[in-house]
Amino acid sequence: MENKSWSEKVGALQSVGMTYAEIAEATGSALSTIGSLATGKAKSPRGDLALRLHTLYLQRAGEPPAKRAGEAA
């Protein structure tokens, strides 16, 4: 299980071509909030933004979940 910081997650989204503005729009947050998370000025998002940002990260840039024992490859 990975344990990336919010800054690393925003950076990973950027590495797959998303801009701060696109991340903000996709998560329903302010551009300044995404910038603050990316630079480490804000340590963690508030409320539902944490869930939305983590979900976006998993969908766009996250590593696929590990296979469970017994699942076909």
Residue frames relative to the residue before (quaternion, step in Angstrom):
aa qw qx qy qz dx dy dz
M 1.0000 0.0000 0.0000 0.0000 0.00 0.00 0.00
E 0.3426 -0.7549 0.5232 0.1977 3.55 -0.81 0.97
N 0.1377 -0.7763 0.6110 0.0713 3.54 -1.18 0.54
K 0.0753 0.8252 -0.5503 0.1027 3.56 0.36 1.26
S 0.4977 -0.6223 0.5080 0.3270 3.53 -1.18 0.59
W 0.6441 -0.5027 0.3907 0.4240 3.58 -1.25 0.26
S 0.6071 0.5525 -0.3435 0.4562 3.55 1.07 -0.72
E 0.6676 0.4927 -0.2943 0.4744 3.58 0.96 -0.86
K 0.6398 0.5206 -0.3284 0.4602 3.59 1.04 -0.72
V 0.6428 0.4889 -0.3245 0.4924 3.59 0.97 -0.80
G 0.6406 0.5287 -0.3177 0.4574 3.59 0.98 -0.81
A 0.6418 0.5156 -0.3178 0.4704 3.58 1.02 -0.78
L 0.6357 0.5111 -0.3272 0.4772 3.58 1.03 -0.75
Q 0.6311 0.5124 -0.3303 0.4796 3.58 1.04 -0.72
S 0.6591 0.5312 -0.3180 0.4271 3.58 0.96 -0.81
V 0.6904 0.4059 -0.2875 0.5253 3.59 1.21 -0.32
G 0.7142 -0.5215 0.2244 0.4093 3.55 1.24 0.52
M 0.5387 0.6198 -0.4229 0.3831 3.61 1.19 0.06
T 0.3313 -0.7138 0.5812 0.2072 3.56 -1.12 0.72
Y 0.6735 -0.4487 0.3718 0.4548 3.58 -1.27 0.21
A 0.6507 0.5301 -0.3166 0.4420 3.58 0.93 -0.91
E 0.6678 0.4898 -0.3019 0.4721 3.61 0.94 -0.83
I 0.6347 0.5133 -0.3253 0.4773 3.58 1.03 -0.79
A 0.6482 0.5187 -0.3124 0.4618 3.58 0.94 -0.90
E 0.6704 0.4957 -0.3005 0.4632 3.58 0.89 -0.91
A 0.6827 0.5043 -0.2872 0.4439 3.57 0.90 -0.93
T 0.7489 0.3725 -0.2063 0.5077 3.58 1.13 -0.61
G 0.4492 -0.7107 0.4408 0.3145 3.59 1.27 -0.06
S 0.5418 0.6086 -0.4006 0.4189 3.56 1.11 0.69
A 0.6125 -0.5439 0.4247 0.3856 3.53 -1.32 0.11
L 0.6014 -0.5665 0.4343 0.3588 3.54 -1.16 0.69
S 0.6534 0.5256 -0.3134 0.4456 3.59 0.96 -0.86
T 0.6144 0.5439 -0.3485 0.4531 3.59 1.09 -0.64
I 0.6562 0.4951 -0.3087 0.4785 3.58 0.93 -0.89
G 0.6407 0.5230 -0.3202 0.4620 3.59 0.99 -0.81
S 0.6600 0.5086 -0.3044 0.4616 3.57 0.97 -0.83
L 0.6439 0.4990 -0.3179 0.4850 3.57 1.04 -0.73
A 0.6579 0.5336 -0.3076 0.4335 3.57 0.96 -0.88
T 0.7411 0.4068 -0.2243 0.4847 3.57 0.98 -0.81
G 0.5219 -0.6480 0.4076 0.3763 3.56 1.26 -0.20
K 0.4078 0.7074 -0.4798 0.3212 3.59 1.27 0.06
A 0.7231 0.2326 -0.1589 0.6307 3.55 1.11 -0.75
K 0.3749 -0.7672 0.4799 0.2015 3.59 -0.75 1.00
S 0.7998 -0.0503 0.0345 0.5972 3.58 1.09 -0.62
P 0.5109 -0.6403 0.4732 0.3242 3.57 -1.14 0.61
R 0.4430 -0.6847 0.5147 0.2647 3.53 -1.26 0.46
G 0.8759 0.1610 -0.0880 0.4462 3.51 -1.31 0.46
D 0.8497 -0.1523 0.1378 0.4856 3.50 -1.09 -0.87
L 0.5119 0.6504 -0.4311 0.3593 3.59 1.16 -0.38
A 0.5983 0.5661 -0.3691 0.4305 3.60 1.00 -0.69
L 0.6804 0.4773 -0.2852 0.4773 3.57 0.90 -0.92
R 0.6727 0.5001 -0.3042 0.4526 3.60 0.88 -0.91
L 0.6751 0.4884 -0.2963 0.4668 3.58 0.94 -0.87
H 0.6508 0.5032 -0.3183 0.4711 3.59 0.96 -0.81
T 0.6417 0.5201 -0.3191 0.4647 3.59 0.99 -0.81
L 0.6455 0.5070 -0.3139 0.4773 3.58 0.95 -0.88
Y 0.6272 0.5347 -0.3271 0.4624 3.57 0.97 -0.86
L 0.6854 0.4800 -0.2968 0.4601 3.61 0.81 -0.94
Q 0.6716 0.5099 -0.2970 0.4481 3.58 0.97 -0.83
R 0.8017 0.3403 -0.1501 0.4679 3.56 0.86 -0.95
A 0.8533 0.1477 -0.0196 0.4997 3.58 0.88 -0.86
G 0.5463 0.6537 -0.3906 0.3488 3.57 1.20 -0.29
E 0.5475 -0.5803 0.4809 0.3636 3.50 -1.27 0.36
P 0.5356 -0.6174 0.4471 0.3635 3.59 -1.00 0.68
P 0.5654 -0.6037 0.4210 0.3723 3.60 -1.03 0.64
A 0.5531 -0.6056 0.4571 0.3440 3.54 -1.13 0.66
K 0.5304 -0.6191 0.4757 0.3303 3.54 -1.11 0.70
R 0.4079 -0.6785 0.5522 0.2615 3.53 -1.11 0.72
A 0.6282 -0.5328 0.4019 0.3999 3.52 -1.18 0.54
G 0.8012 0.2882 -0.2288 0.4719 3.54 -0.90 0.92
E 0.5710 0.5826 -0.3975 0.4202 3.62 1.20 -0.16
A 0.5080 -0.6399 0.4855 0.3111 3.52 -1.10 0.71
A 0.4926 -0.6732 0.4731 0.2833 3.53 -1.09 0.74
